[in-house]
Amino acid sequence: MTISGPGAAFDAFLPGALATSKAQPTWTSGNGALPALYLSHGAPPLFDDGDWMEQLHAWALRMPKPKSILIISAHWESAPLSLTSPVARTPLVYDFGGFDQRYFEMQYATPDAAELARLVTSVMPDVETVHQHNSRGLDHGAWVPLKVMYPLGDVPVLQLSIPTHDPAKLMELGRRLRPLREQGVLIIGSGFMTHGLPFLTREAFAGKVPGWSADFDAWAQDSLARGDVDSLMNYLKRAPGLPYSHPTVEHFVPAFITLGAASNPEAPVTTTIEGYMWGLSKRSFQVA
C-alpha cells in the first residue's frame, strides 16, 4: 500500500530507523571523543524528503549512540547563555507556520537531562550564569533533525542558546564545550548552509538552484576543505552571495560553535551531506 499525505516519507522511513536505532551501540569511554556536527536541519519539509532522512540517519549510525546531545539551533538567539529545561518530556516548541496540522502534533519525548546541564555549566566556571529555562523545550531546529537521527528519543537532549553572532566569541564557546565530547556528549550546531527564503522563486522550488546559493555554498565548501577558519570567520566581507544566502545570519553562525569544538579547528573538513532543497544548500559536516 502506498503511503501518502504530509509526512508520508517519514512514515515509510520510521520502521527501519527504529530497528537500526535499537541495535546501535551506545558510546563508551573506549570509543574516545565524539565528533561535533553542523547540520542543515530542514524544518517540517524534512519529513517529506526520504533521501535526506536516510542520509541523516545513516550519519547518526556511523557514530556510537551518544550518552547525551547538546544542540545549538538557529532558532534560539538569547543572551545571557541559556539552556532548555532538563526535565524529561518537556513539551516541544512549534516555532513554524503554514504547515499541515500533523507537524504541530508530532512529539519527541526525551529523558531527563539534568546530568548534561551539570556538565555544561561545569565547563564555564567563569561565566556569571548559564540561565536555565524551566519551561522551554526543544525548538524545530533541534527536534526535527533529532527525530530522524535518533527516532527512539532515548538520548537526553538540551538546547543551548546563541548568545551572539560574533564568530570569535562563538568559536570560544565551542572551545569551552570541547571537553564534553570526551564524556559522550554529541555537540551539534543546527542551521542551514544557505537560508535566503525571501529570495526564492518558483524556479527554485522546482529544483533550479539560485546563483547566490550555489556561490555561497561553493565558497563554504572550499573554505572548509582547506581548513580556512580565517576566511569563514570573515564571511561578512568574503562570502559571495551573502545578502541573499543569509539576509540574517543565525542559520550560518552555529557552524562556529561546531568548529570551535574541534580538536583542531583549522583541520580540513569533509562534508557529510550535500545537495539542495528548494534551492537552499543542505551542506552538513562533522569535525573531530
Rosetta blueprint (number, residue, H / E / L):
1 M L
2 T L
3 I L
4 S L
5 G L
6 P L
7 G L
8 A H
9 A H
10 F H
11 D H
12 A H
13 F H
14 L H
15 P H
16 G H
17 A H
18 L H
19 A H
20 T H
21 S H
22 K H
23 A H
24 Q L
25 P L
26 T E
27 W L
28 T L
29 S H
30 G H
31 N H
32 G L
33 A L
34 L L
35 P L
36 A E
37 L E
38 Y E
39 L E
40 S E
41 H L
42 G L
43 A L
44 P H
45 P H
46 L H
47 F H
48 D H
49 D L
50 G H
51 D H
52 W H
53 M H
54 E H
55 Q H
56 L H
57 H H
58 A H
59 W H
60 A H
61 L H
62 R L
63 M L
64 P L
65 K E
66 P L
67 K L
68 S E
69 I E
70 L E
71 I E
72 I E
73 S E
74 A L
75 H L
76 W L
77 E E
78 S L
79 A L
80 P L
81 L L
82 S E
83 L E
84 T L
85 S L
86 P L
87 V L
88 A L
89 R L
90 T L
91 P L
92 L L
93 V L
94 Y L
95 D L
96 F L
97 G L
98 G L
99 F L
100 D L
101 Q H
102 R H
103 Y H
104 F H
105 E H
106 M L
107 Q L
108 Y L
109 A L
110 T L
111 P L
112 D L
113 A L
114 A H
115 E H
116 L H
117 A H
118 R H
119 L H
120 V H
121 T H
122 S H
123 V L
124 M L
125 P L
126 D L
127 V L
128 E L
129 T L
130 V L
131 H E
132 Q E
133 H L
134 N L
135 S L
136 R L
137 G L
138 L L
139 D L
140 H H
141 G H
142 A H
143 W H
144 V H
145 P H
146 L H
147 K H
148 V H
149 M H
150 Y L
151 P L
152 L L
153 G L
154 D L
155 V L
156 P L
157 V E
158 L E
159 Q E
160 L E
161 S L
162 I E
163 P L
164 T L
165 H L
166 D L
167 P H
168 A H
169 K H
170 L H
171 M H
172 E H
173 L H
174 G H
175 R H
176 R H
177 L H
178 R H
179 P H
180 L H
181 R H
182 E H
183 Q H
184 G L
185 V E
186 L E
187 I E
188 I E
189 G E
190 S E
191 G E
192 F L
193 M L
194 T L
195 H L
196 G L
197 L H
198 P H
199 F H
200 L L
201 T L
202 R H
203 E H
204 A H
205 F H
206 A L
207 G L
208 K L
209 V L
210 P L
211 G H
212 W H
213 S H
214 A H
215 D H
216 F H
217 D H
218 A H
219 W H
220 A H
221 Q H
222 D H
223 S H
224 L H
225 A H
226 R L
227 G L
228 D L
229 V H
230 D H
231 S H
232 L H
233 M H
234 N L
235 Y H
236 L H
237 K H
238 R H
239 A L
240 P L
241 G L
242 L H
243 P H
244 Y H
245 S H
246 H L
247 P L
248 T L
249 V L
250 E L
251 H L
252 F L
253 V L
254 P H
255 A H
256 F H
257 I H
258 T H
259 L H
260 G H
261 A L
262 A L
263 S L
264 N L
265 P L
266 E L
267 A L
268 P L
269 V L
270 T E
271 T E
272 T E
273 I E
274 E L
275 G L
276 Y E
277 M E
278 W L
279 G L
280 L E
281 S E
282 K L
283 R L
284 S E
285 F E
286 Q E
287 V E
288 A L
